[in-house]
Amino acid sequence: MAALMEAAFEMWGVPTIVPDRSRLAGMVKQLETEVPTRRDGVDVRLADGRTLIVHADSLLLDGVPVELSPVPLSVLNALLVNPGFVVSRRALLAALPSGRAGSEHAVEMAVARLRAAIGTKAVVTVVKRGYRLAVA
């Protein structure tokens, strides 16, 4: 059962970890080793050579803090799940904080604010498909 769930998550691009033993102690031990490695946040090299580090609700672009409101930050987090891959407008709309959006126009505005904060070439529009983060 666990292998089937892992395969389904991997198919959709969700990274998974599986403990050596399917017991609570094995899961806790796996978390003890994985959580510290993920504490530093997501580190991505953009196509233009700049480094983007996202951790919780803070963002560093080449070591300089960048302020983002929750809506553009949620779009960025959705794009960071699979950097370089296209994310549809519908998926980005679903990623927005609840109660903040009713149409795809909200996604377009969030992308515009994200581009204003991290650069216009960092988020690429893929016509009729969605958006992707331009990574190296």
Sequence and secondary structure as in RCSB ss.txt:
>XXXX:A:sequence
MAALMEAAFEMWGVPTIVPDRSRLAGMVKQLETEVPTRRDGVDVRLADGRTLIVHADSLLLDGVPVELSPVPLSV
LNALLVNPGFVVSRRALLAALPSGRAGSEHAVEMAVARLRAAIGTKAVVTVVKRGYRLAVA
>XXXX:A:secstr
 HHHHHHHHHHTT      SSSSHHHHHHHHHHHHHHHTT EEEEBTTS EEEEETTEEEETTEEE   HHHHHH
HHHHHSSTTS B HHHHHHHS TTS SSHHHHHHHHHHHHHHH TTTEEEETTTEEEE B 
